[in-house]
């Protein structure tokens, strides 16, 4: 609880004093020297958010982590994206005023953890809903609404989101132009099957 409060205070100070993000975050007791979170990002239930290092979470994002959110190494979340681990709108409509005091499971309640693999890219104005899982290397195009599981290296787009390509195709074009980067790429992605 205190750690989350300290991180929020640190981001708030960085925003007001320098109007920029700073390197270094803590997640689940580990120091992540290369992880950055914009001061304007709102994180609810930060104690249930597990980050790897080299993560970038840009400005004006919303992460609701009550059901658990895992964000893998090197993932970039651009801006104005939302990650949620529950949806209560059906339950609230069904129960009306009784919603707050309801005992037991709420009808219509949707909940589940979110897991985002290593080196994913989440485009602006995207929504990742409860129970979603993205394999490593996924690219989520701007404005996408994701629910469900997506295989590694998927290019994901739409509402509802669908796999529309394989990110390795573009990666291979870039690596052909910059062969000196092949070893760095293979260190996390592995060799592409022939």
Secondary structure, DSSP 8 states (H G I E B T S, - for coil): -HHHHHHHHHHHHHHHHHSS--EEEEETTEEEEEEEE-TT-EEESGGGEEE-TT-EE-TT-EEE-TT-EEE-TT-EE-SS-EEESEE-HHHHHHHGGGGTT--S--TT-EE--EEE-TT-EE-TT-EE-TT-EE-TT-EE-TT-EE-SEE-TTEEEEETTEEEEEEHHHHHHHHHHH-GGGHHHHHHHH-----
